[in-house]
Amino acid sequence: MKLLASLTSPYGRKLRVLALELGIDLPLEDTAPMADPAALLAANPLGKVPALVLDDGSGGGSAIIDSPVIAAYLIGLVPAQTLLPVAGPAHWQARSTEALADGVLDAAIILRFNMAQGITAGPWVDRQYRAIERALAVMNGRVGGSDFGDICMTVACDYLTFRFPELNWQVHNPALVELVGRLLATSAFQATQPLR
Ligand SMILES: N[C@@H](CCC(=O)N[C@@H](CS)C(=O)NCC(=O)O)C(=O)O
């Protein structure tokens, strides 16, 4: 199995950290989505990374797409895992925390695509900034809920530091600041730093 993702994709980083923490060997095939490489389009017709290409023995390889789905697949490979509560409210809370963190990334990426076209203001842009601000405030209250949620939130916050340093997300979110400082020092986050 191999992961198609770019070295800077935060969704890809979430999965790479997860694989390291789970002890899963997950080779990365550096894939730039905007170049529409054939291997990516074969794995994911949406043309998005990350995509997980499975070994099905035929050389073709079937694929799992969308980082929450891939995350669930990886976690399912390790029945003894303790990162994500297996069931009940704590499970769904952790999955919702993942969705919040991914949603912050989705909003940030919309902003980047708009910027690339010279659009830096307007109602749609403001809406993304407001969504990020509100989600961060909720995430700040969820620190420590689960290791999985903590990983997802750290990935999202570090992406904001990387691409939107002027946002100063740290100012109103002290619990996230503490979390991110702690997790970025771990070997899994160190090994998956985006090229800056
Ligand atoms: N919901 C997807 C989002 C993935 C995504 O937006 N990836 C970006 C790169 S970080 C991408 O491939 N963008 C290319 C495009 O939107 O065409 C996931 O969680 O995997």
The ligand as an ORCA input file, in Angstrom:
! r2SCAN-3c Opt
* xyz 0 1
  N     -11.686     16.115      1.934
  C     -10.403     15.822      1.332
  C      -9.700     17.126      0.958
  C      -8.413     16.882      0.193
  C      -7.895     18.147     -0.492
  O      -8.577     19.172     -0.600
  N      -6.636     18.072     -0.940
  C      -6.033     19.160     -1.665
  C      -4.534     19.281     -1.380
  S      -4.128     19.540      0.281
  C      -6.130     18.864     -3.144
  O      -5.794     17.772     -3.563
  N      -6.580     19.846     -3.947
  C      -6.650     19.705     -5.350
  C      -7.989     20.098     -5.885
  O      -8.853     20.550     -5.083
  O      -8.195     19.987     -7.091
  C      -9.586     14.969      2.299
  O      -9.797     15.084      3.511
  O      -8.766     14.140      1.846
*
